[in-house]
């Protein structure tokens, strides 16, 4: 072991700077906090190449006196803390006196500043911790800091910087947080010569939210204003109908500082409990105010984690404030219907007034030839337990006996299972349409042969009851399977709208229809890797993302395309989805993209195949039939057939079992029939 010695000043400064400055976004954060503490009402930030080669921050704050400029770049030099007692109630964003010294140690810094009552300003240049120039200069009141070539003297740190786009989005994320934390300040952000953010600085939080996140996010917010137990909370939370799949849009600001507080996060989600769908999380922009002496902000190098003397008042304030806002202001979602198209107007024909008005009393048009009545046998879906009636195979019913309106998940079934019309048993001759080339009018009865239409339709005839001498097993046709497959099964029924019950030989098979359908869709997507069925959306869907998620999504456009999504850049923080997988319903497109973007940000390994598999898991889960959805016997049997054709499917993509087998012997042991 070597001798103990004191580090060189420059080496010590480089080590200390690593705790404060690790990328351009941390430089911007420290300098913006200084601008806010200086009382600025207007701040402009400009970066080039992600901020690694050039960044400039200009504010109209109080400025720095000329004699204090060299001192400001010394370590532990600050104007915000004077004594030990000041640490017990820190009310400013900065207080350690390390920011300027750390930045100057690893970059080339130029400072222009002027105090309001001075006629001339000051220009100060420092590179790598060494002073280069201190002179008079003309400049506006306030402070301008230009930082160039970050880590020019520490190549080991420079190699850890990411691409310019990634670093630029990290700076943009810092700008978003600062702009939301201080709506009274007008912020302007220039990125490679293009303005990407401008806030009005009118002191209204909703105006800042609109500038940062856009219209779609802002119009789905509920205001919160509450005081309790010495704490207060003001801001906005998302409506339950506009919840998101992750926490990336949860913003908490404590005494004007962006923080990550588990206490506030849990209180927010507890207040939303019972109003959100499974897997959904609320978004928020909440300003929390507590006594400065009740919180310690000096526990994290980046000052984003805090400790409270007592967390309960803050928890109660957030919980009751959000709960009150939901109870008083959240309203049921209203249905939106497109406007009715105007009546067609032909050349030379003027529409009559009656054609352009709505009649309160509908007019009865005489019916010259009423449509023939077709009696449809009624299929009973529910029956008392132990009634002894055998379940009919829906494939033996005529096609006309299927329900006219499909279930809510009908689109998901039709996207996977082909039409079974050809397998259906033939309908009676009177109900069959004539073949091509025949006279279709001759197939319909004449109007004279039709009976008069009664005022009330008679009840549909009930399905004939099975003969008493037949047993359920004899009356229910078994589903034909291949010779090399397992014994044929009989559909017993469906439990809780979720589980299929099949009788197969001496076994009862329970199948989770969501898990089975999800795995089948996943296998279908995986088999068609790179050639996913997609649909062009009639109206592109805008999706607002956190800046890091936004950058990750744009970088993974090719990955999205392989999964069936076509996305375009729609401005800072927003992407536009133009195509989506065919099996994905329209309402789930935005949620799927949000989840995918959040996953791409959290994933540390750049394994394309792993990410693609996760995309397929996500799409298959959202498109599969859901537990609780009503399904016809035909759909259930089709699912069971497909599952029997693929015995290798035993688990869903998330690892849950698809089916469970209960043997007759084990069941009879439970009833004491066997010992």
MIFIFI-400641 format. One record per residue (C-alpha): residue in three letters; x negated, y negated, z negated. Coordinates in steps of 0.02 Angstrom, whole numbers, padded with zeros to 5 digits, always signed. Example, Ala and Ser with C-alpha at 12.3 -4.5 7.8 and 13.67 -1.06 7.14 Angstrom:
2
ALA-00615+00225-00390
SER-00684+00053-00357
This chain:
675
UNK+00000+00000+00000
UNK-00066-00172+00047
UNK-00101-00317-00069
UNK+00044-00429-00119
UNK+00036-00600-00039
UNK+00146-00749-00005
UNK+00221-00755+00170
UNK+00172-00893+00288
UNK+00299-01035+00293
UNK+00344-01006+00475
UNK+00370-00818+00449
UNK+00477-00851+00296
UNK+00584-00973+00395
UNK+00609-00845+00534
UNK+00664-00714+00408
UNK+00783-00835+00323
UNK+00852-00893+00490
UNK+00901-00715+00532
UNK+01030-00718+00392
UNK+01115-00873+00463
UNK+01084-00868+00652
UNK+01105-00704+00744
UNK+01184-00763+00908
UNK+01242-00926+00992
UNK+01415-00914+00913
UNK+01340-00925+00738
UNK+01248-01084+00789
UNK+01410-01160+00852
UNK+01500-01110+00693
UNK+01373-01193+00578
UNK+01365-01353+00680
UNK+01555-01366+00695
UNK+01571-01349+00507
UNK+01449-01493+00486
UNK+01553-01597+00607
UNK+01712-01562+00510
UNK+01627-01606+00344
UNK+01566-01768+00423
UNK+01746-01825+00447
UNK+01751-01812+00637
UNK+01918-01831+00726
UNK+01853-01780+00897
UNK+01727-01640+00936
UNK+01663-01581+01105
UNK+01568-01418+01128
UNK+01480-01374+01290
UNK+01384-01213+01327
UNK+01293-01138+01475
UNK+01248-00956+01503
UNK+01342-00901+01349
UNK+01255-01032+01241
UNK+01088-00942+01241
UNK+01002-01069+01353
UNK+01103-01226+01316
UNK+01236-01286+01196
UNK+01286-01461+01147
UNK+01401-01520+01008
UNK+01460-01701+00999
UNK+01566-01775+00860
UNK+01620-01949+00804
UNK+01588-01919+00620
UNK+01493-02025+00496
UNK+01322-01987+00571
UNK+01154-01970+00482
UNK+01048-02115+00421
UNK+00878-02129+00506
UNK+00779-02102+00346
UNK+00878-01942+00309
UNK+00855-01860+00479
UNK+00689-01769+00445
UNK+00751-01716+00274
UNK+00909-01640+00348
UNK+00804-01507+00437
UNK+00717-01450+00278
UNK+00779-01290+00197
UNK+00904-01314+00055
UNK+00930-01497+00100
UNK+01114-01547+00090
UNK+01226-01693+00042
UNK+01371-01584-00016
UNK+01306-01510-00177
UNK+01222-01614-00310
UNK+01223-01509-00468
UNK+01260-01336-00535
UNK+01437-01385-00581
UNK+01475-01422-00398
UNK+01455-01237-00356
UNK+01605-01195-00463
UNK+01724-01291-00350
UNK+01657-01299-00173
UNK+01776-01396-00062
UNK+01670-01416+00095
UNK+01636-01292+00234
UNK+01447-01308+00218
UNK+01350-01317+00056
UNK+01191-01212+00064
UNK+01081-01330+00165
UNK+01014-01190+00276
UNK+01102-01215+00443
UNK+00994-01350+00525
UNK+00831-01275+00460
UNK+00877-01101+00522
UNK+00929-01163+00694
UNK+00774-01269+00714
UNK+00663-01121+00667
UNK+00720-01015+00816
UNK+00766-01142+00951
UNK+00725-01309+01030
UNK+00835-01441+00950
UNK+00868-01621+00999
UNK+00970-01734+00885
UNK+01053-01901+00927
UNK+01143-01987+00785
UNK+01201-02159+00729
UNK+01289-02220+00574
UNK+01435-02335+00610
UNK+01360-02495+00540
UNK+01190-02472+00626
UNK+01149-02556+00792
UNK+01029-02422+00852
UNK+01034-02236+00837
UNK+00899-02105+00807
UNK+00828-01970+00920
UNK+00743-01823+00836
UNK+00661-01673+00922
UNK+00606-01516+00831
UNK+00551-01351+00910
UNK+00519-01190+00816
UNK+00521-01283+00651
UNK+00390-01409+00707
UNK+00433-01593+00725
UNK+00401-01661+00900
UNK+00476-01837+00904
UNK+00568-01963+00794
UNK+00615-02125+00881
UNK+00750-02255+00908
UNK+00882-02223+01040
UNK+01045-02292+01101
UNK+01194-02177+01065
UNK+01376-02189+01007
UNK+01424-02177+00826
UNK+01424-01999+00765
UNK+01308-01853+00800
UNK+01256-01755+00954
UNK+01151-01597+00938
UNK+01079-01506+01088
UNK+01010-01331+01059
UNK+00909-01247+01196
UNK+00826-01078+01217
UNK+00886-00988+01062
UNK+00757-00859+01000
UNK+00625-00923+01121
UNK+00493-00886+00988
UNK+00568-00722+00925
UNK+00581-00602+01074
UNK+00631-00460+00958
UNK+00792-00552+00919
UNK+00822-00611+01096
UNK+00833-00435+01165
UNK+00985-00403+01055
UNK+01086-00539+01139
UNK+01224-00473+01251
UNK+01280-00529+01423
UNK+01321-00712+01449
UNK+01506-00672+01465
UNK+01510-00581+01299
UNK+01413-00715+01207
UNK+01521-00850+01286
UNK+01679-00764+01227
UNK+01608-00751+01052
UNK+01582-00940+01054
UNK+01760-00961+01120
UNK+01825-00856+00976
UNK+01737-00969+00851
UNK+01813-01120+00938
UNK+01987-01044+00921
UNK+01966-01017+00734
UNK+01899-01192+00702
UNK+02036-01273+00809
UNK+02171-01178+00714
UNK+02096-01219+00545
UNK+02094-01407+00578
UNK+02237-01462+00692
UNK+02203-01643+00644
UNK+02041-01639+00747
UNK+02042-01646+00937
UNK+01928-01508+01001
UNK+01865-01490+01179
UNK+01769-01340+01244
UNK+01669-01338+01407
UNK+01602-01174+01471
UNK+01481-01180+01619
UNK+01556-01346+01673
UNK+01738-01290+01657
UNK+01854-01348+01519
UNK+01935-01196+01437
UNK+02008-01273+01278
UNK+02079-01441+01228
UNK+02181-01472+01072
UNK+02281-01634+01048
UNK+02221-01667+00870
UNK+02393-01730+00819
UNK+02391-01639+00653
UNK+02529-01516+00705
UNK+02478-01336+00685
UNK+02598-01276+00818
UNK+02516-01390+00946
UNK+02347-01312+00908
UNK+02421-01137+00920
UNK+02496-01179+01089
UNK+02328-01244+01152
UNK+02235-01089+01090
UNK+02355-00945+01123
UNK+02477-01014+01250
UNK+02665-01022+01270
UNK+02709-00837+01261
UNK+02631-00819+01088
UNK+02693-00985+01020
UNK+02877-00965+01065
UNK+02890-00807+00958
UNK+02835-00885+00793
UNK+02928-00921+00631
UNK+02872-01065+00518
UNK+02817-01028+00339
UNK+02808-01158+00200
UNK+02804-01095+00021
UNK+02726-01133-00148
UNK+02712-01012-00293
UNK+02602-00990-00445
UNK+02483-01133-00406
UNK+02455-01075-00225
UNK+02536-01130-00064
UNK+02551-01057+00110
UNK+02596-01149+00270
UNK+02591-01095+00449
UNK+02677-00972+00564
UNK+02707-00786+00577
UNK+02765-00688+00728
UNK+02943-00627+00743
UNK+02964-00441+00711
UNK+03012-00416+00894
UNK+02844-00492+00947
UNK+02733-00385+00836
UNK+02568-00321+00905
UNK+02478-00154+00901
UNK+02327-00219+00802
UNK+02271-00354+00681
UNK+02166-00456+00802
UNK+02290-00603+00796
UNK+02301-00614+00607
UNK+02220-00780+00557
UNK+02202-00833+00376
UNK+02126-00999+00326
UNK+02085-01033+00144
UNK+02063-01217+00101
UNK+02023-01253+00283
UNK+01901-01108+00303
UNK+01930-00952+00410
UNK+01920-00799+00296
UNK+01952-00614+00301
UNK+02059-00579+00150
UNK+02126-00406+00119
UNK+02240-00478-00015
UNK+02326-00593+00110
UNK+02332-00457+00244
UNK+02417-00331+00129
UNK+02540-00462+00067
UNK+02585-00508+00247
UNK+02616-00329+00300
UNK+02713-00288+00142
UNK+02829-00434+00180
UNK+02860-00364+00354
UNK+02892-00187+00291
UNK+03059-00123+00352
UNK+03067-00243+00499
UNK+02932-00173+00614
UNK+02924-00017+00720
UNK+02795+00114+00677
UNK+02622+00066+00739
UNK+02664-00120+00750
UNK+02579-00258+00650
UNK+02624-00442+00628
UNK+02523-00588+00694
UNK+02503-00750+00599
UNK+02415-00917+00579
UNK+02428-00956+00393
UNK+02343-01093+00294
UNK+02319-01043+00111
UNK+02282-01173-00022
UNK+02218-01132-00196
UNK+02113-01223-00323
UNK+01931-01229-00269
UNK+01882-01169-00443
UNK+01989-01012-00422
UNK+01890-00946-00274
UNK+01706-00907-00243
UNK+01653-00932-00061
UNK+01468-00901-00092
UNK+01472-00711-00074
UNK+01439-00684+00112
UNK+01304-00754+00229
UNK+01435-00808+00355
UNK+01554-00868+00217
UNK+01702-00772+00289
UNK+01730-00662+00135
UNK+01784-00736-00031
UNK+01823-00680-00207
UNK+01966-00739-00316
UNK+01974-00760-00503
UNK+02151-00692-00495
UNK+02221-00620-00333
UNK+02401-00599-00392
UNK+02458-00781-00368
UNK+02393-00781-00189
UNK+02473-00612-00151
UNK+02641-00665-00222
UNK+02636-00831-00129
UNK+02602-00751+00040
UNK+02726-00610+00011
UNK+02872-00718-00045
UNK+02834-00854+00081
UNK+02836-00735+00230
UNK+02984-00638+00161
UNK+03084-00798+00142
UNK+03043-00852+00319
UNK+03100-00684+00388
UNK+03262-00682+00289
UNK+03311-00861+00332
UNK+03249-00886+00509
UNK+03233-00720+00599
UNK+03383-00693+00712
UNK+03437-00539+00810
UNK+03363-00523+00982
UNK+03482-00586+01115
UNK+03504-00499+01280
UNK+03448-00595+01433
UNK+03546-00569+01593
UNK+03498-00636+01764
UNK+03613-00766+01838
UNK+03742-00699+01959
UNK+03694-00731+02140
UNK+03800-00859+02234
UNK+03926-00793+02361
UNK+03857-00775+02537
UNK+03893-00918+02655
UNK+03900-00880+02840
UNK+03872-01002+02980
UNK+04031-01093+03027
UNK+04130-01029+02877
UNK+04162-01143+02729
UNK+04188-01055+02562
UNK+04356-01085+02481
UNK+04370-01159+02309
UNK+04441-00997+02242
UNK+04283-00906+02297
UNK+04174-01020+02191
UNK+04279-01012+02031
UNK+04309-00876+01903
UNK+04485-00812+01881
UNK+04534-00778+01702
UNK+04659-00645+01755
UNK+04589-00514+01873
UNK+04692-00481+02027
UNK+04752-00306+02066
UNK+04709-00255+02242
UNK+04826-00125+02320
UNK+04746+00045+02335
UNK+04782+00121+02503
UNK+04693+00286+02476
UNK+04648+00326+02295
UNK+04495+00432+02266
UNK+04530+00616+02229
UNK+04515+00668+02048
UNK+04379+00792+02006
UNK+04399+00888+01845
UNK+04233+00900+01753
UNK+04214+01035+01621
UNK+04166+00959+01453
UNK+04005+01025+01378
UNK+04013+01025+01189
UNK+03846+00970+01117
UNK+03889+00993+00934
UNK+03973+01137+00844
UNK+03988+01194+00663
UNK+03849+01305+00597
UNK+03895+01488+00615
UNK+04039+01461+00737
UNK+03976+01607+00839
UNK+03991+01517+01008
UNK+03847+01556+01124
UNK+03747+01413+01198
UNK+03772+01400+01384
UNK+03626+01377+01501
UNK+03657+01207+01579
UNK+03587+01268+01743
UNK+03742+01376+01766
UNK+03854+01222+01768
UNK+03897+01132+01930
UNK+03793+00977+01963
UNK+03945+00865+01942
UNK+03960+00921+01761
UNK+03802+00835+01708
UNK+03822+00673+01612
UNK+03843+00524+01727
UNK+03733+00412+01621
UNK+03558+00476+01586
UNK+03484+00468+01412
UNK+03371+00327+01359
UNK+03220+00434+01398
UNK+03288+00497+01564
UNK+03157+00403+01662
UNK+03020+00488+01563
UNK+03094+00660+01598
UNK+03120+00626+01783
UNK+02942+00565+01801
UNK+02879+00737+01750
UNK+03013+00868+01785
UNK+03074+00886+01965
UNK+03258+00882+02004
UNK+03344+01046+01965
UNK+03489+01018+02085
UNK+03432+01160+02198
UNK+03428+01281+02050
UNK+03603+01238+01993
UNK+03742+01361+02023
UNK+03852+01317+02173
UNK+04005+01213+02134
UNK+04180+01270+02184
UNK+04218+01260+02370
UNK+04337+01117+02344
UNK+04202+01012+02263
UNK+04063+01049+02388
UNK+04028+00911+02515
UNK+04044+00960+02699
UNK+03889+01006+02794
UNK+03805+00883+02911
UNK+03900+00863+03074
UNK+04070+00910+03001
UNK+04213+00789+02986
UNK+04196+00717+02812
UNK+04369+00637+02816
UNK+04445+00807+02848
UNK+04367+00872+02689
UNK+04463+00746+02584
UNK+04649+00770+02548
UNK+04767+00647+02628
UNK+04848+00510+02527
UNK+05020+00595+02545
UNK+04955+00754+02465
UNK+04886+00663+02312
UNK+04994+00652+02156
UNK+05034+00480+02087
UNK+04901+00405+01971
UNK+04962+00418+01790
UNK+04943+00277+01665
UNK+04829+00382+01557
UNK+04715+00519+01616
UNK+04748+00691+01541
UNK+04611+00761+01430
UNK+04475+00859+01518
UNK+04498+01047+01506
UNK+04394+01129+01373
UNK+04261+01254+01417
UNK+04330+01432+01401
UNK+04285+01516+01238
UNK+04180+01675+01250
UNK+04262+01843+01238
UNK+04266+01904+01057
UNK+04188+02071+01101
UNK+04032+01988+01172
UNK+03887+01938+01061
UNK+03793+01775+01085
UNK+03642+01865+01152
UNK+03748+01951+01284
UNK+03844+01796+01335
UNK+03692+01680+01356
UNK+03592+01711+01513
UNK+03406+01729+01480
UNK+03288+01616+01572
UNK+03194+01713+01706
UNK+03006+01710+01688
UNK+02861+01787+01779
UNK+02816+01969+01755
UNK+02651+01926+01670
UNK+02734+01801+01550
UNK+02804+01831+01378
UNK+02982+01901+01354
UNK+03122+01785+01414
UNK+03189+01661+01289
UNK+03361+01597+01243
UNK+03393+01416+01194
UNK+03472+01419+01022
UNK+03484+01232+01004
UNK+03398+01074+00947
UNK+03367+01019+00767
UNK+03358+00838+00709
UNK+03349+00778+00889
UNK+03165+00827+00888
UNK+03136+01014+00881
UNK+03189+01145+01008
UNK+03239+01314+00937
UNK+03211+01463+01052
UNK+03243+01647+01025
UNK+03111+01755+01108
UNK+03115+01940+01071
UNK+03097+01959+00883
UNK+03031+01782+00861
UNK+03102+01608+00834
UNK+02998+01473+00919
UNK+03009+01293+00859
UNK+02944+01163+00984
UNK+02911+00980+00951
UNK+02978+00906+01113
UNK+02881+00742+01097
UNK+02715+00830+01065
UNK+02744+00954+01206
UNK+02798+00823+01333
UNK+02655+00708+01281
UNK+02525+00845+01309
UNK+02598+00889+01478
UNK+02593+00708+01535
UNK+02415+00694+01471
UNK+02361+00848+01568
UNK+02446+00780+01724
UNK+02355+00613+01710
UNK+02191+00700+01673
UNK+02210+00816+01824
UNK+02239+00665+01937
UNK+02093+00566+01866
UNK+02056+00417+01977
UNK+02220+00436+02071
UNK+02351+00391+01942
UNK+02528+00356+02003
UNK+02561+00171+01977
UNK+02697+00048+02017
UNK+02686-00133+02072
UNK+02776-00237+01941
UNK+02914-00347+02010
UNK+02859-00482+01889
UNK+02678-00477+01827
UNK+02662-00464+01639
UNK+02551-00593+01550
UNK+02462-00524+01396
UNK+02380-00640+01269
UNK+02224-00567+01188
UNK+02094-00617+01062
UNK+01940-00682+01152
UNK+01832-00528+01121
UNK+01973-00414+01179
UNK+01998-00526+01330
UNK+01815-00510+01379
UNK+01816-00321+01353
UNK+01971-00302+01462
UNK+01898-00401+01606
UNK+01736-00302+01598
UNK+01835-00140+01606
UNK+01942-00182+01759
UNK+01882-00027+01850
UNK+01924+00078+01699
UNK+02099+00004+01691
UNK+02120+00037+01877
UNK+02082+00221+01857
UNK+02220+00231+01728
UNK+02347+00143+01841
UNK+02332-00036+01778
UNK+02283-00181+01892
UNK+02236-00333+01789
UNK+02181-00508+01836
UNK+02109-00654+01740
UNK+02250-00775+01699
UNK+02153-00906+01603
UNK+02056-00904+01439
UNK+02127-00771+01324
UNK+02261-00708+01445
UNK+02263-00571+01575
UNK+02397-00534+01704
UNK+02453-00354+01730
UNK+02510-00326+01909
UNK+02527-00136+01915
UNK+02557-00006+01781
UNK+02570+00184+01774
UNK+02733+00247+01847
UNK+02775+00346+01691
UNK+02759+00194+01578
UNK+02917+00096+01543
UNK+02913-00091+01572
UNK+02925-00143+01389
UNK+02774-00038+01344
UNK+02654-00113+01471
UNK+02598-00260+01363
UNK+02581-00153+01207
UNK+02479-00023+01299
UNK+02360-00155+01367
UNK+02340-00233+01194
UNK+02297-00066+01116
UNK+02175-00023+01255
UNK+02088-00192+01239
UNK+02074-00173+01051
UNK+02001+00000+01070
UNK+01872-00060+01196
UNK+01812-00193+01073
UNK+01794-00070+00929
UNK+01710+00066+01031
UNK+01521+00059+01012
UNK+01475+00196+01135
UNK+01485+00159+01320
UNK+01556+00328+01372
UNK+01674+00300+01516
UNK+01750+00474+01509
UNK+01789+00456+01324
UNK+01873+00289+01354
UNK+01972+00357+01500
UNK+02033+00502+01394
UNK+02092+00379+01264
UNK+02185+00281+01399
UNK+02274+00440+01453
UNK+02318+00480+01272
UNK+02393+00307+01252
UNK+02494+00309+01413
UNK+02556+00487+01386
UNK+02612+00450+01207
UNK+02712+00297+01259
UNK+02792+00381+01410
UNK+02839+00546+01327
UNK+03013+00583+01264
UNK+03031+00518+01087
UNK+03089+00611+00933
UNK+03272+00574+00905
UNK+03314+00547+01089
UNK+03463+00649+01146
UNK+03421+00777+01279
UNK+03531+00891+01383
UNK+03514+01081+01380
UNK+03443+01072+01554
UNK+03304+00957+01499
UNK+03263+01063+01348
UNK+03257+01223+01450
UNK+03148+01140+01582
UNK+03027+01087+01447
UNK+03022+01262+01373
UNK+02992+01337+01545
UNK+02847+01223+01582
UNK+02773+01259+01411
UNK+02790+01446+01442
UNK+02697+01425+01607
UNK+02552+01343+01516
UNK+02511+01447+01361
UNK+02349+01350+01340
UNK+02449+01199+01279
UNK+02453+01222+01092
UNK+02417+01047+01026
UNK+02464+00870+01075
UNK+02323+00748+01121
UNK+02321+00688+00940
UNK+02294+00864+00871
UNK+02469+00901+00808
UNK+02539+01076+00844
UNK+02661+01088+00989
UNK+02754+01244+00930
UNK+02774+01353+00777
UNK+02826+01537+00784
UNK+02936+01615+00649
UNK+02944+01805+00658
UNK+03105+01897+00624
UNK+03018+02010+00499
UNK+02961+01862+00396
UNK+03134+01785+00402
UNK+03218+01945+00346
UNK+03096+01958+00201
UNK+03159+01790+00141
UNK+03337+01857+00137
UNK+03286+02019+00051
UNK+03326+02131+00199
UNK+03147+02196+00199
UNK+03029+02226+00056
